[in-house]
Amino acid sequence: MSTPTITSLAFLTPGNFADDDPYTGLEETLQLFEYGERLGYDGAWIRQRHLEHGVGSAAVFLAAAGQRTERVELGTAVIPIGYESPFRLAEDLALADVLSRGRLQVGFSTGMPHAELLGDLVYDGDWRGFDLSYGRIARLVDNLRGDYLGGPDTVIHSPGNIQRPRLQPHNPGLVERIWYGGGSLRSVRWAAENGLNLLSGNIVSSEDTTDFTTAQLNLLAEYRRALGGVRSAPRVALGRVIVPYDSADAATRARYREYAASRHERTLAPRAFGPKQILFAPDVVGTAEQILEQLAADPVLAQVSELRLELPYEFHREEYEQILHDVRHLIAPELGWRPASPAFPETGR
């Protein structure tokens, strides 16, 4: 069995906040990005969530995070494309990326969570006949490439300026930092054929197997097969819920164990999710020694060099900081990871 060797370490956080006090939660999430950068993490990622106590606009949040950090990659996993305008979102992402000096990593998915509630609020007319799938992502990527609109003689006039029209700011480098959250063979094949980086997490489709590990290995193999010569060096990042409790107090350790136990049943058999059957990976919870033993036995982790910690929903800021601290000091170095640059002084814990 291959030994995992991780060269890039990131975390994904849900961006929780209280219903009656959203500012405090969002500010604490920005502080968590700052804390992760001080620890030396390579990436800090946010979920995009609609109608929930979380970040509804990843582009807005990452623009703010870009002003609070200097080095760390800023990612979103994932933006459901069904609610987005391929042109307007491309404008927002390009602007946020320029403000962060080229640090955005943008993940997408298809679909529309809570479509029965939101669809009619987002669209005028019957959106059920629109292409809200892969084609919409492809259009956004095309917009980011910045091709001129209209013919060679088409120009627009603004005060003191005449120019050929295209998406502004023109920022073609962002195209190389687009990711797709692929959980099925069809989706990873599409991502590869379109030259997108791949995010693979702790949920995959059950296709020809009821074993999570086998299913995820099949996804990685299909992605790399379909990639062919589209891109010479694609990025593949693996997401895992990893919760060490070495520096946690007794009450927090008990909370972590209860959390893992509450989610264990879903890992035992495929679960129905609309027309699909899906599989869940077990959470990795315990001491650093126990976690390293489990990760060493994970054949999927051995296939990638980028690891993304998927932080649990509804935990508190101090718990997130404790998890990031323990992974950075007790787990990641044992997987071969080293910070890309010296970490800042660790304040906040």
N, C-alpha and C positions, 0 to 999 in steps of 0.2 A: 504493500500500500504506500502511495506517495505521501510525503510529508508536506503539509501546508506551508507555503511561503508567501506571506502577505507583504506587499510593497506599498499599498495605499490603504489607509484606515479612515473611515468616515462614520458619521452617525446620522440617523434620521429621527426627527422628533415630531410629535403630533401637534405641538403648539397649543396646548390646552389653555383655556381661560375660564373664569367664572362668568356665569350669565349676567350677573349684576356688576361685574368689574372686569371688563375685557382688557383694559390697559395693563393692569398688573401682570396678567398671564402673558400677554404679548411682550411686555418689557422683560419679563423673566426669560422668555424664549430667546430674545436678542442677547441677553446676558449669557445664556447657555452657549450661543454661538461664539461669543467672546471667550468664554471659559474653555471651550473646545480648542480654539485657536491657541490659547496660552499653553494648553497641554501638548500641543504639537500635532493635533489631528490634521489630516490632509483635506477633509471635507466635512461640511455641516449642511444637512439637508432638512427641508421642511415638507410636511404633507400638505396637500391642498384639499380642503374639506368644505362642502357646502351644507348649509342649514345646521351645522354642528358648532360646538365650542372649539373652533380651530381656525386656521388661516384660510379665508375664502379666496384670497388673491395672492398666489405665491410671488408673482412679479413685484407687487407692492412691498411685500415683506422682504424679499431679497434685495430690493433697492435700499431699504433701510439697513439691512444687515451689511450691505456693502460699505456703508458709511461707518459702521462700528467695528469692522475687521479690516485686516490688511493683506493677509496671505491666503487664508483658507478658501478652498473651493466652495461655492454656494450653490446648492442643488435643490431641486424640487422633485419629489416622487410621490405621486405623479399628478399631472394636470389632466383631468378628463376632458378630452377634446370636444366632446359633444356640446358643451356649453360655451365654447369659445369661437370668436371670429378669427379665422386664420390670418387676416391682415392686422387687425387691431392688437391681437395678442402678440404678434410678431413685433409690432412697434414697441409695445411695453417691454418685452424681453430684451430687445436690442438696446433700448435706453438703459434698462437696469444693468445690462452687461457692460456697457460703456462706463457707467458710473462706478462699477466695481473693478474697472480696468481688466476686463476679460476673464472674470472668475466664475461666471454662471455655468452650471451643468443642469440642463433642462430635461426632465423626464415626462413622458406622456403616456396616457392610456386611452383606449377608446371607451365608448359608453357614456351613460348619463345617470349617475347615482341620483336617486329620488326624482326620476324623470316625471312621475305622475304628479308631483308637486311643482316642479320647476320648469318643465318644458314650455308651458304656455306663458310663463313669466319672462322667459328668455327670448322666445321667438314670436313674431307676428305671423299668424297663419299656421297651417298644420305642419309642424316640424317632423312628424313621423315619416314623411317621405324624403327627408333630407339625408344626404350622406354624412353620417356622424361617426364614421369609422376611419379606416386607414387613410382614405383619400383626403380627409380633412387635415390630417397631420402632414401629408405630403404637400398640400397647398401651403401650409404654414412654413414648412422648410423651404419651399420655392420662394416664398416672399422674403425670407431671411437672406437668400442669395443676392437680392437687391437688383434684379434685372430691371431695366428701364421700362416704364409704362408708356403705351402709345408707340407711334412711329418715330423714326430718327429725327424728325423735325418737331416733335411734340415738346413743348416747354411750358412751364408755369411761371407766373410773375408774382413776386412778393416784394415788399418794400426794399429797394436797394439790391434786388437779386433777380436773376433770370437763370433757371436751371432745368435740366431734364428731370422728370419726376420718377422717383423710386422710393422705396421704404427708407425712412430716415429715423435714427442715424444709420448710415450704411456700415454694417459691421459683419462682414462675411465670415469671420472666424467662428462665430457662434454656431454655424451649421455643423461644425465638427464636434460640437459639445451637446448634441441632441441625443437623448436616450429614449428607449422604449421599454416599458415594463411588461415583459412578455411572460405569459403563464401557460400558453398553449403552443403546440407545434406550428400551427398556422401563423400565430403572431410572431414567433421568433424568426420564422422563415421570412415574413414580410420585413421585419426589422433589418435582417441581414441583407436582403435584396435591395433595400433602400439606404444602406450604409449607415444605419443608426447604431449607437452603442447599446448594450443590453443590460437591463436591470432584471435580476431574478431573485425573488424574495422567498418568503415562507409559505406562499400559497401558489399551487400550480394545478392545472387541469389533470383530471384522471383520464389518461388516454392509453389504452392497451396495458395498463398496470394499475394496481391499487397501492403500490409502494411509493411513497413520496420520493425517496432517494433515487430510485430507478427513473421515475418520471422526470425529475430535474436533470439528471445526467443526460437523458434523452433530449431535453430541450437544449442543453449546451452543445451537444453533438450536432443537432440539426441546425442550430444557429451557425456554427463554424463551417458545416458542410455548405449551407446556402450562401454564406458570405463569399466564398470563392475569391475572386480578385477584386471585389468591390472596394474593400479597404485593406490596407496592408497591416494595420495595427489596431484592430478594434479594441475597445475597452469593454470588459465584462465585469460587473460588480455583483457580488452575492450578498443578500440581506439575511441576517439571522437575528432573532431575539436572544440576546445574551445578557444575563443579569447576574454578575458576581456579587457576593455579599461579604467579602473578606473584611472590609472596613466599616460595615454597617453594624448598628447596634442590634440587640436581640429582638426587639419589637419589629424592626425593619426586616430582619431576616425572616421572621415568621410571616410577615406580609408578602414577601417575595415568594415564599414557598406556597402560600395560599393562592397567590396569583397563578403560578404555574399549574397547581393542581386543578384550578377552575377551568383551565384551557386544555387539559390533557385528553379529555374524552374525544374532542374533535379530531385528534390525531389518529384515532384507532381505525377509522373507516372513511371512505369517501362521503362527502356531504353534498347534498343537492344545492345548487346555486343557479336558479333559473333553469335553463335547459341543460346546464353543465353539471358534472360531478367534479368536485374539487378536493384536493388533498392539502393537509396542513403539516408543516414541520413541527416537531416538538420544540418548545422553548428550552434554552440551555441555561439552567439556573443552578447555582451552587457556589462552592469555593473556586478560586482560580485553578487549583489543582484538578478538581472534578471537571471543570469546564474544559481545560486543556486536554484532558483525557477524551472527552466527547468530541472535541473539534479534531483531534488527531485521527479519530476513527471515522470522520465525515469525508467520504470520497468526493463529494461535490466541492468542498472547500479546497481540496487538493488540485482542482481543475482551474482555479482562478487565483489572481494575485491581488484583487481588490475586495475588501470586506467592509460592509456597511452595517453598523449596529442599528437595529430597529428598536428604538426605545418604546417601552410600553405606554399605552394610553393611560391618562388620568393619574400618573405618578406626580410627585411634587418636585420642585426644582432641586432641593437638596438631595433627593434620591437620584435624580438624573445625574447630578454632579458626582455623586459617589460612584455610580456605575461607570461613568466616563473615566474617572480617576483610576478605579481598579483595573479596568480593561487596559488603559494606557500603560500602567506601571507593572501589572502582574500577568497579563495575558498576551497582549500584542507583541511585546519583545520576544516572547517564547515562540511566536509564530514567524519570526524573522523580520518583523517590522521595525523600522527606525524612522524617527521624525525627519522630514525633508529639510528642516532648518531647526536651529536650537529653539526650544520652547521658551516662552516668556515666563516670568515668575508666576507661580501658581497662587494667585489670590482668589478668594471666594470660597475656599473650603477650610 
